[in-house]
């Protein structure tokens, strides 16, 4: 199996284990992550985003003991000073217009 960048997944796993990031594949629901999520959701946003990117990708999610496909949506705004802000991330059952 190959990753999106064409590298064998075994090499990616070996790299992850070597650099101690192998345990980062699962995000735990801890007080710290809850605090960071709340802080991120309540941050101030610019009033104007002249450029807005909306995209989705299909991800595999474990739900009720089985693996299903969900759409992960991402909204990114480009500010007047040319910096990128992630405006939102959310999951839905299917991709649609």
Phi, psi and omega in degrees: 000142180243152177277177181300332180271007176083008180268142177301137184297332178298321178292323178295317179297316178299316178299315181298317179294320181294325183263011177063030176251007182298331182279356182275005182287339181242125179266120181274150177271088182247166176304324179295311181293326176295318178296314181296322179295315179296316179298318180294318182292333183260009181289152178287142178248158175293156178283331184233131170236100184295336178233134179228126177253132174236130181212163177217150174222151179274129178236152176268130184230136176276124181220121178054043175081005177224160181263127180231161176272138173225157176266127175259113181265146180223131175244122181236129177250142175260125182281172177295337177267014175068027173259155181262135174239129172281116184269335180187150175221130178207158179250141175226161180299316184221162176272136180198163181276000000 
